[in-house]
Amino acid sequence: MSTNHTNIERFIITYTSNLRAVNGGDTQWLARMPKDLQRDTPEATLEALAQKMVKSLAMGSGSKDSDAIKRTCSQLGIKHTYAAICRYINNTEGVEPGDFYVTTYCNFAHRLIDGQPIDHNCFVLPPAALMAERGGDVPKGVEILNLFTPLRESLGVRAK
């Protein structure tokens, strides 16, 4: 990932560090991770685990109750609630429910708050990717999009 870190990257880096700290540097527990998370090195497995957890938190699921998540929230100044964590990871602070962006992904509008397509069948796009593209950083948007694949399909939501 690039040196100009987005909120999602900051969260992954901080969470990875806190996973390491909470487990006292012990990597034995990583061997018990599901096969889809296993990597060549313990450090790579740790990062894969962090990415999967952050992806689930960004989509509003996953547990926020681990010591590593609590430490991460504290260090990043995030209130320890699902809503605050999602807003931080997705970089949607200040975004209103009706705000949308016409993305180059499909050339149609998606809601910025949750990535849902508006009035068209498409994938639910990560809000962080939409926010990066909206801010002019298309490569960063693609990088974030790749982190969230496979994407979930949606019939879309109605414009109000």
Summary of the structure (lengths in Angstrom):
residues: 160
radius of gyration: 16.3
end to end distance: 36.9
largest distance: 51.9
contacts: 452
relative contact order: 0.13
helix: 49%
strand: 8%
